[in-house]
Amino acid sequence: MVKLGFRNQHNKVKYLEIKEYDNNLSALWNKQLSHLLTTHREKIFQKNFSLLGFHNNDRTRDHICNDLERSIDAINKNSDYQIKEDFSSLRTLYDQDLLNVLHHHFEITQGQLWNPGSVLANANGETRLAVCLLNHCCHELEAWYDTSSKTRPNTNGYFYYNLLGITDRIEIPLEEKKNFTRKMSDGMVYLHYAQTGKTWYEAYLDGDDVVEDAGISEHRIITGEFNCYFGPGYELPMDSKFTEWLEARGIDPADEQLALGFAPIGKIDDINYKTAPGFFEEYTDFYSIKFNDIEITYDYRHNDEDYYKLLVSMWDKWKDNG
């Protein structure tokens, strides 16, 4: 059982629990999570990217856009790569085309785990963090807006257990990719996509004509990180438009190795999650994780200046471990 602690502004903590599935994929994830927590000393939890889609006063669009503008300024100041677009409209309006452009800047500057971009490789810690935040801010803003209406707040929310400093990762066994699902359900826990770029579904649903083929990749790795989904269930499409979109790129829609959808590994097993998004309107700060008698606490908040300095120092020490 994995126990997650969330804190409100008065330092009161409430907990959610994950009940892992009894299957091989979950066992592989358990092993990686245990190793991740055992070797946690050199890793930093990315608190600014932990809760997506939940609307509260502790992480607003202005917070996200402030991080975005700070990051763009750092990249433009400290590298030859220049980002010239004006993203200020994202403070009030959903614009997926503009977000696709933003994500493409991230893909170029970051590169892949197995092939880092030159901007990331040659930068200082501040600029590497800025590159990372291009991606985070993009996905946070996508989650903030309801993409069906383009104006109404989203009813779907996500928790990401996502860390800096992870070098230990294993390939998802080919036989496990058939267990990916296109169905998302309330309280579902699934593997984190710890890669640069977009999955096939993300590129398709975003209508992303900017992303290059090299920026689209099936889910390949397990790091111990994970995501949780809260909200109404939904199913990713497998209609003729999607299959024709794949086939136009030389991809067989029936190929199980595409790992289409999500890799479920468990379920939130606690009545508190039934109150979401109300639960996360108050308990907005992820505080702790406990698994196999190992407990890690994160006694800082996403907008602490010391936390920002901690992230910069982590990226200062980054090396290409691909």
VOVEX-106861 format. One record per residue (C-alpha): x, y, z; residue in three letters. Coordinates in steps of 0.02 Angstrom, whole numbers, plus 32768, in hexadecimal, padded with zeros to 4 digits. Example, Ala and Ser with C-alpha at 12.3 -4.5 7.8 and 13.67 -1.06 7.14 Angstrom:
- c1	c2	c3	rest
- 8267	7F1F	8186	Ala
- 82AC	7FCB	8165	Ser
This chain:
- c1	c2	c3	rest
- 8000	8000	8000	Met
- 803F	80AE	7FD2	Val
- 8008	813A	8046	Lys
- 8002	81EE	8005	Leu
- 7FF6	8286	8077	Gly
- 7FAD	832D	8040	Phe
- 7FBA	83CC	80A7	Arg
- 7F4C	8467	80B1	Asn
- 7F86	8519	80D5	Gln
- 7F72	84FB	8191	His
- 7FEB	8467	818C	Asn
- 7F62	83E6	81A8	Lys
- 7F86	8346	8148	Val
- 7F0A	82C8	8100	Lys
- 7F37	8225	80AC	Tyr
- 7F06	81C1	8013	Leu
- 7F3A	810D	7FF9	Glu
- 7F63	80AD	7F5A	Ile
- 7F35	7FF6	7F4F	Lys
- 7FA9	7FA8	7ECF	Glu
- 7F69	7F29	7E52	Tyr
- 7FA3	7E75	7E62	Asp
- 7FF8	7E64	7DB9	Asn
- 80A5	7E65	7D6B	Asn
- 80A2	7F1B	7D32	Leu
- 8074	7F57	7DE0	Ser
- 80FD	7EE8	7E2B	Ala
- 817E	7F37	7DB6	Leu
- 8143	7FE4	7DE7	Trp
- 8148	7FB6	7EA1	Asn
- 81FE	7F81	7E8F	Lys
- 822C	8023	7E37	Gln
- 81CC	808E	7EB5	Leu
- 8223	8036	7F46	Ser
- 82CC	8056	7EF6	His
- 829E	810B	7ED1	Leu
- 8270	812B	7F87	Leu
- 8306	80CD	7FCB	Thr
- 837B	8139	7F62	Thr
- 8315	81D8	7F78	His
- 83A1	8244	7FC0	Arg
- 83D8	8286	7F15	Glu
- 8329	82A2	7ED2	Lys
- 82B0	8334	7EDF	Ile
- 81F4	8327	7ED4	Phe
- 81AE	83A2	7E54	Gln
- 812A	83EF	7EC3	Lys
- 80FA	8475	7E46	Asn
- 80C0	83EA	7DD0	Phe
- 8066	837B	7E4C	Ser
- 7FAE	83AB	7E3C	Leu
- 7F68	83D3	7D90	Leu
- 7EB9	840B	7D65	Gly
- 7E7F	8434	7E15	Phe
- 7E46	84E7	7E2B	His
- 7E7C	853E	7ECB	Asn
- 7ED3	85DD	7F03	Asn
- 7F78	8586	7F2B	Asp
- 7FA7	855B	7E77	Arg
- 7F4E	85CA	7DFB	Thr
- 7F66	85F1	7D42	Arg
- 7FC9	868B	7D78	Asp
- 8041	861E	7DDD	His
- 8058	85AC	7D47	Ile
- 806F	863B	7CCB	Cys
- 80E7	8693	7D41	Asn
- 8152	85F5	7D40	Asp
- 8143	85ED	7C83	Leu
- 8179	86A1	7C66	Glu
- 820A	868F	7CE1	Arg
- 8242	85F3	7C83	Ser
- 8238	8641	7BD7	Ile
- 829C	86D7	7C14	Asp
- 8323	8662	7C5A	Ala
- 8331	8600	7BB8	Ile
- 8337	869C	7B4C	Asn
- 83B9	86EC	7BBE	Lys
- 842B	8656	7BD6	Asn
- 8429	85FA	7B30	Ser
- 842F	8615	7A75	Asp
- 8381	85C9	7A69	Tyr
- 82FC	8650	7A65	Gln
- 8243	8641	7A8A	Ile
- 81EB	86D5	7A39	Lys
- 8131	86AC	7A47	Glu
- 80C2	870C	7AC0	Asp
- 806F	8691	7B36	Phe
- 801B	8712	7BA6	Ser
- 7F6D	86EB	7B61	Ser
- 7F76	8643	7BBA	Leu
- 7F53	869D	7C5D	Arg
- 7E9C	86AD	7C29	Thr
- 7E7C	8646	7B8C	Leu
- 7E94	8592	7B56	Tyr
- 7EF8	8584	7AB4	Asp
- 7F30	84D3	7A89	Gln
- 7F8D	850C	79EE	Asp
- 7FF4	8583	7A57	Leu
- 8011	84FB	7AD9	Leu
- 804C	8486	7A4E	Asn
- 80CC	850A	7A1C	Val
- 8103	8517	7AD2	Leu
- 8116	845B	7AE2	His
- 817A	8455	7A40	His
- 81F7	84D0	7A8B	His
- 8209	8456	7B1C	Phe
- 8224	83C1	7AA9	Glu
- 82AF	841B	7A4C	Ile
- 8308	8460	7AE5	Thr
- 82F7	83C4	7B51	Gln
- 830B	8338	7AD2	Gly
- 82ED	8284	7B06	Gln
- 8331	8221	7B99	Leu
- 8397	81C0	7B1B	Trp
- 83C7	825C	7AB6	Asn
- 83C9	82FF	7B1D	Pro
- 83B7	83A4	7AC1	Gly
- 844F	8415	7AB1	Ser
- 83FB	84A1	7B14	Val
- 83E2	842F	7BAA	Leu
- 848E	83E1	7B9C	Ala
- 84EC	8487	7B93	Asn
- 8485	84EF	7C0D	Ala
- 8499	851F	7CC4	Asn
- 8421	84E6	7D4B	Gly
- 83AC	857B	7D3B	Glu
- 8396	855F	7C80	Thr
- 8381	84A2	7C90	Arg
- 82F8	84BF	7D0F	Leu
- 82A9	853D	7C99	Ala
- 82A6	84BA	7C0E	Val
- 8253	843E	7C85	Cys
- 81D0	84C0	7CB7	Leu
- 819F	84DE	7C01	Leu
- 8156	842F	7C03	Asn
- 810A	843C	7CB0	His
- 80B5	84E2	7C8E	Cys
- 8071	84A3	7BE9	Cys
- 801F	840A	7C37	His
- 7FE3	8469	7CD0	Glu
- 7F89	84E6	7C60	Leu
- 7F40	845C	7BF4	Glu
- 7EFA	840A	7C91	Ala
- 7EB6	84B0	7CD0	Trp
- 7E47	84CA	7C3A	Tyr
- 7DBA	845B	7BFE	Asp
- 7DEB	8438	7B4B	Thr
- 7D39	8414	7B16	Ser
- 7CF7	84C2	7B3A	Ser
- 7D9F	851F	7B38	Lys
- 7D5F	8592	7BC2	Thr
- 7D11	8529	7C4D	Arg
- 7D80	84E8	7CDB	Pro
- 7DAE	8431	7CCA	Asn
- 7D56	83AE	7D36	Thr
- 7DE7	8333	7D27	Asn
- 7E79	8338	7DA1	Gly
- 7F20	82E0	7DAC	Tyr
- 7FA6	82C1	7E2F	Phe
- 8056	82A5	7DEA	Tyr
- 80DE	8256	7E53	Tyr
- 816C	829A	7DE9	Asn
- 8222	82B3	7E21	Leu
- 82C5	82FE	7DE5	Leu
- 8363	8297	7DF2	Gly
- 8322	81EE	7DB8	Ile
- 83A2	8189	7D59	Thr
- 8362	80DA	7D7E	Asp
- 82DE	80A3	7D02	Arg
- 82AD	7FFF	7CB2	Ile
- 825B	7FD8	7C0C	Glu
- 81A4	7FA6	7C10	Ile
- 81A4	7EEE	7BDB	Pro
- 8159	7ED9	7B2E	Leu
- 80D9	7E5C	7B6F	Glu
- 8097	7EDE	7BEB	Glu
- 8069	7F5D	7B67	Lys
- 7FCC	7EFB	7B3B	Lys
- 7F8D	7F29	7BE9	Asn
- 7F83	7FE3	7BC4	Phe
- 7ED2	8024	7BC7	Thr
- 7E76	80B1	7B6F	Arg
- 7DFA	80BF	7C00	Lys
- 7E18	8139	7C8F	Met
- 7DB6	8125	7D31	Ser
- 7DA6	818B	7DD0	Asp
- 7E33	8164	7E49	Gly
- 7E9C	8107	7DC8	Met
- 7F59	80FF	7DE4	Val
- 7FC9	80E6	7D4D	Tyr
- 807F	80F0	7D17	Leu
- 80C8	819D	7CFE	His
- 8104	81C6	7C4E	Tyr
- 81B6	81F2	7C7F	Ala
- 81EE	821C	7BCF	Gln
- 81FA	82B8	7B63	Thr
- 817A	82D3	7ADB	Gly
- 80C8	8298	7AC8	Lys
- 8070	81F2	7ABB	Thr
- 8010	81CB	7A1C	Trp
- 7F6C	81FA	7A70	Tyr
- 7FB0	829E	7AB5	Glu
- 7FED	82D6	7A0B	Ala
- 7F49	82A4	79B8	Tyr
- 7ED3	82EF	7A39	Leu
- 7F38	8391	7A41	Asp
- 7F2A	83A2	7985	Gly
- 7FE6	83BA	798C	Asp
- 802B	83DD	78DF	Asp
- 80C9	842A	792A	Val
- 810F	8390	7980	Val
- 818B	832E	7917	Glu
- 8180	8271	7905	Asp
- 8218	825F	7977	Ala
- 81B5	82BC	79FC	Gly
- 812E	8235	7A02	Ile
- 8157	8195	7A5E	Ser
- 80FD	8102	7AAB	Glu
- 8110	80EB	7B66	His
- 81B7	8091	7B7E	Arg
- 81F3	809B	7C32	Ile
- 81C8	8081	7CE9	Ile
- 821C	80F2	7D68	Thr
- 81B3	80D9	7E05	Gly
- 8158	817D	7DE3	Glu
- 809B	8178	7DCF	Phe
- 7FFF	81DE	7DAF	Asn
- 7F51	81DA	7DFB	Cys
- 7EB2	8211	7DA2	Tyr
- 7E19	825D	7DF7	Phe
- 7D78	8283	7D9B	Gly
- 7CF4	823A	7D28	Pro
- 7D2C	81A2	7CC7	Gly
- 7D51	81B1	7C0E	Tyr
- 7D95	814A	7B7F	Glu
- 7E14	817E	7AFC	Leu
- 7DD1	816D	7A4B	Pro
- 7DFA	80E0	79D3	Met
- 7D93	8121	7942	Asp
- 7DBA	812F	788A	Ser
- 7E01	81DF	789C	Lys
- 7E83	81A4	7919	Phe
- 7EB0	8104	78BD	Thr
- 7EC0	8163	7819	Glu
- 7F2E	81E3	7870	Trp
- 7FA0	8156	78AB	Leu
- 7FA2	80FF	7803	Glu
- 7FD1	81A1	77AB	Ala
- 8070	819C	7815	Arg
- 8094	80E7	77E9	Gly
- 8055	80A5	7890	Ile
- 7FE9	8009	78A4	Asp
- 7F5B	8034	791E	Pro
- 7F4F	7F7C	7951	Ala
- 8005	7F73	7989	Asp
- 8002	7F51	7A45	Glu
- 80B3	7F95	7A54	Gln
- 8070	8046	7A3B	Leu
- 8037	803C	7AF1	Ala
- 7F9F	80A6	7AC9	Leu
- 7F4F	80F4	7B62	Gly
- 7F82	80D8	7C17	Phe
- 7FDA	804F	7C7B	Ala
- 7F6D	8033	7D16	Pro
- 7FC9	7FF8	7DB2	Ile
- 7F4F	801B	7E3F	Gly
- 7EBB	8079	7E85	Lys
- 7EA3	80FF	7F09	Ile
- 7E58	809E	7F9B	Asp
- 7E18	8127	800B	Asp
- 7D71	817F	8021	Ile
- 7DC5	822A	8021	Asn
- 7DE1	8226	7F65	Tyr
- 7D26	821E	7F4B	Lys
- 7D20	82D3	7F81	Thr
- 7D93	8309	7EF1	Ala
- 7DA2	838D	7EB1	Pro
- 7D67	83D4	7F59	Gly
- 7DF0	8377	7FB6	Phe
- 7E76	83C9	7F4C	Phe
- 7E29	8475	7F5C	Glu
- 7E67	8473	8010	Glu
- 7EF2	83F0	8014	Tyr
- 7F5B	843E	7F8C	Thr
- 800A	8412	7FC7	Asp
- 804E	8361	7FB0	Phe
- 80AD	833E	8050	Tyr
- 80E2	8288	8062	Ser
- 80EC	81D9	8019	Ile
- 80FF	8137	807A	Lys
- 8121	808B	8031	Phe
- 8171	7FEE	807D	Asn
- 819A	804A	8120	Asp
- 81F5	80D4	80C2	Ile
- 81A8	8181	80D8	Glu
- 81E1	821D	807D	Ile
- 819F	82CA	80AA	Thr
- 81A4	8367	803F	Tyr
- 819D	83F5	80BC	Asp
- 819E	8483	803F	Tyr
- 811B	84D2	7FCE	Arg
- 811C	84EC	7F12	His
- 8136	85A9	7F1A	Asn
- 81C1	85AA	7F9E	Asp
- 825A	8603	7F5B	Glu
- 82C9	8583	7FB4	Asp
- 8271	84FA	7F51	Tyr
- 8299	8554	7EAE	Tyr
- 8350	855F	7EE3	Lys
- 834C	84A6	7F0E	Leu
- 8311	847C	7E5E	Leu
- 8397	84EA	7E11	Val
- 841E	8494	7E79	Ser
- 83DC	83EB	7E41	Met
- 83E5	841B	7D8A	Trp
- 8494	8463	7DA5	Asp
- 84CC	83B2	7DD0	Lys
- 846E	835F	7D40	Trp
- 84CE	82ED	7CCC	Lys
- 8497	828F	7C31	Asp
- 8472	81E3	7C76	Asn
- 8414	81A7	7BDD	Gly
